[in-house]
Every structure is written in structure tokens, then in C-alpha cells.
Amino acid sequence: MTNRRSFLTGAALIGAGMVSRAGAAGLPEAPLQPAAATAVPPPPPTGRPFNPVVTLNGWSLPWRMKDNVKEFHLVAEPVVREIAPGMFANLWGYNGQTPGPTIEVVEGDRVRIFVTNKLPENTSVHWHGQILPNGMDGVSGVTQPAIPPGKTFVYEFVAKHAGTFMYHPHADEMAQMAMGMMGFWVTHPKDPALHAVDRDFVFLLSAYDIEPGSYTPKINTMLDFNLWTFNSRAFPAIDPMVVRKGDRVRIRAGNLTMTNHPIHLHGHTFEVTGTDGGWVKPAARWPEVTTDIAVGQMRAIEFIADNPGDWAFHCHKSHHTMNAMGHDVPTMIGVDHRGVAEKINKLVPGYMVMGEKGGSMGGMQMPIPENTLPMMTGTGQYGEIEMGGMFTLLKVRENQARGDYSDPGWYKHPQGSVAREWTGELPPPSTAPNVPVTKAAAPLSVKRNAPHRH
Ligand SMILES: [Cu+2]
């Protein structure tokens, strides 16, 4: 993981020329983040104190204080995102990344956001969930003229309510969101002790349809996406959420895909403590291990990480824990196609028949096209994980230092606490009763019901 200090040093060096130019124009700096590692933010250098969030495989946008106003500079621009090692996508985002940087402010802050449009078409920014003056709502054509390419607009409002929000365009939004235009927004409570947690992770759910061998998403796809991501990253490239045993943990997620995602955590029960409408009153909360996040919604879940281990955290739609897959594939389970394979092999040497025993890749190695990802991938300490897409791990450790987010490696299970093969006596195998599978259907005779008498 990159630490913010080293990143800022790098940015300052690269951007030295840009700073003076921006300074002359009165604009705050627009820092860039080209790396996809999780950047853990330091405590806020200016303004009211708050407990920063950790953006999975992302970062938080630095600001400058000017006359007691927090000034940010977002640059909407084409970016190249590494979806996972070896696979890159031509997307649109902000300040070098998609999603754009997380904006963190404190309840009551006056916020000024400069938005420079470096896209080839008009854009705007809608501040999803914020209660603000109508003209700052970012709906192009309705509350403002769209921001033309090359222009900079300025938004200014008071962040009135603490909570979990996001930003995204309201201009050609189908195309722009399909290209990755989105970012997280957190308004922290004025009192940092209110809703305080030890670790606070944030990410956005996004989906892309990128044909193997190509780099740009098909923006007209409505449902049949092949890359399901947290912050435009697919497992095994999503960083784990590392916590210390006993930590109070919050995970906030927002959904900017075209379908709902039932997000499921293993080993713990949580409560939904916040939505994009605000904090849920304690009396209205109930325990869950899965929470469905509908399109356009934000959810904050909270729990005490009291169970050490490597716990799966994923979308429960099984196709969403797969990477680039073909959906027009017949189910071959139980079909003996050895003879067919032999014949095809005479024509196409090396042809591999798949799916007879299920979809498991079980040690198979197959060449894949350029710039795509294997469907199911990742290896754990006990072998192949056979998951992709919207999947990561919550790693709960006794001895993880406070504030340390580095990956502690695989969990060392206490002796005798791992599922294992039964080596004792086995009962005789049971079989299903032998039922004839098909019988010529007898012609149907339909009996008309007597009329009802009500
Ligand atoms: Cu899903």
C-alpha cells in the first residue's frame, strides 16, 4: 500500500510546474493518483479534525483552506485503470483514477469544488445525497449549463449533514458512468467521537463490459457485464480489509451499476447503520450477514471484528464473483463428451473439453485472449479460490497494530480448527431410486371445471 506522504512528495515533484500555473489562475492544485494501491490517508492537516476513511484501492483528495473554505479541484479526464494485474481498461475518471478520489469534509464545512472538464464531451457533477442549493445540484440542463470540454466550473455549498454520499455526472450519464465516472464523498460528524469506529472502509460498486482483447467498455450494455468490481478492481486485485481483533469496523459501499448487489460478510453479523439518507437510529437497526444494495444506494454497515481469520466478503450473486465469462455457454454437467473431444482434437490439437463435472478449473491451464482475466482466479493457502469480481477478504488479526493496514498474509488456523477429510468408517453409499427418466407422454385430456358458484 502506498502511503499518502510518499505519494504527495511524488506528486509535488512531478507537478511543480503545474502548481505555479494553477496558483496564478487562483485554482487549487489538482493532485493526481496513477497507482491503484490503497492509500491510507493521514489525519487531516487543516480544518476540523475527523477520522479519515480508507478507500479500497483508492485515495482521498487533498484540499486547500482559503478564507475558511475547503477548496478541492477535480479534473474529469480519460484514465487507464488497472482492473487487475495484466488487464487494463481505457476509462474515464477524475484526477488520474476511476473512481475519482474520495472527498472528505466535516459537517458544517463550506466546500468549494473546481471541476475541470478534460473529456471530449460535456459533463457535470451531481453531489448525490447532499442537501444543497438547487443550482449546485449538478443536473446539466436543469440546474446549470453542462461544463463544455476545456472549461472549469465551480460548485460551492455547505456540507450540512454527516453521512455517506457520492458524486457522479448528470450529463450523458449512461455513457459516463459506464466509463467509470464516479467518486465517494464522506461528510464526517462535527464531533469526531460521534459514530467513531476504528476502521472505516469505503468503495463503489461498478461494472464494465470489456470484450477480451479490447480495452474500452461497451457503454450500451444494460445487464450482461463481464467485469464486476469494487472501485474498478476485480478479485484477486481488490485489497483485503485488514483489521485488528476487537476493532469496531465500518464498511461503506455505494452502487453505481445497473443491478442490485447483496453484499455478504462471513464470520460476523453486522448492522446497517447508515444510508445515503443519513444515520439509521439505533432502535431501527437489525442484525444481518447480507445487505442488498440497490442501484443508486449507499450503505454503511458496522460490526465488532471479534472473530480472527480470513473472512470472505463478496456479492452473493454468483455471476458477480466471476471475471470475464461467456454467458451463452451450454451446461455440460453430466454430459460424457470424451468421444467428441477426441474427434475435435484431430482437427484442433490442444482443444479442451470443459464443464462435464462443473465449471471448476481444477488445475487446468488454458491460454486466454489478450487483455482479459481468467473467470475464476486467486490462490489461497489451501489452493485455488475459484472466485473473481466482487470478492475480497476481511482479515481479522489479534496482533495487527492500530492503524496498520498492511496485509498480514494468510491466517494461521489454530491446530484442529480446519475442515478436514473424514478418515473414519463410512456408511454404504446411498443411491437415488431408479426411476425411468422418460416415458412417451400420453395425450392430454383436459377436464373443464364446473362453473364456480361464489
Ligand atoms: Cu453483485
Boltz pocket constraint, residues with backbone or C-beta under 6 A from the ligand:
constraints:
  - pocket:
      binder: B
      contacts: [[A, 228], [A, 260], [A, 261], [A, 262], [A, 315], [A, 316], [A, 317], [A, 320], [A, 390]]
      max_distance: 6.0
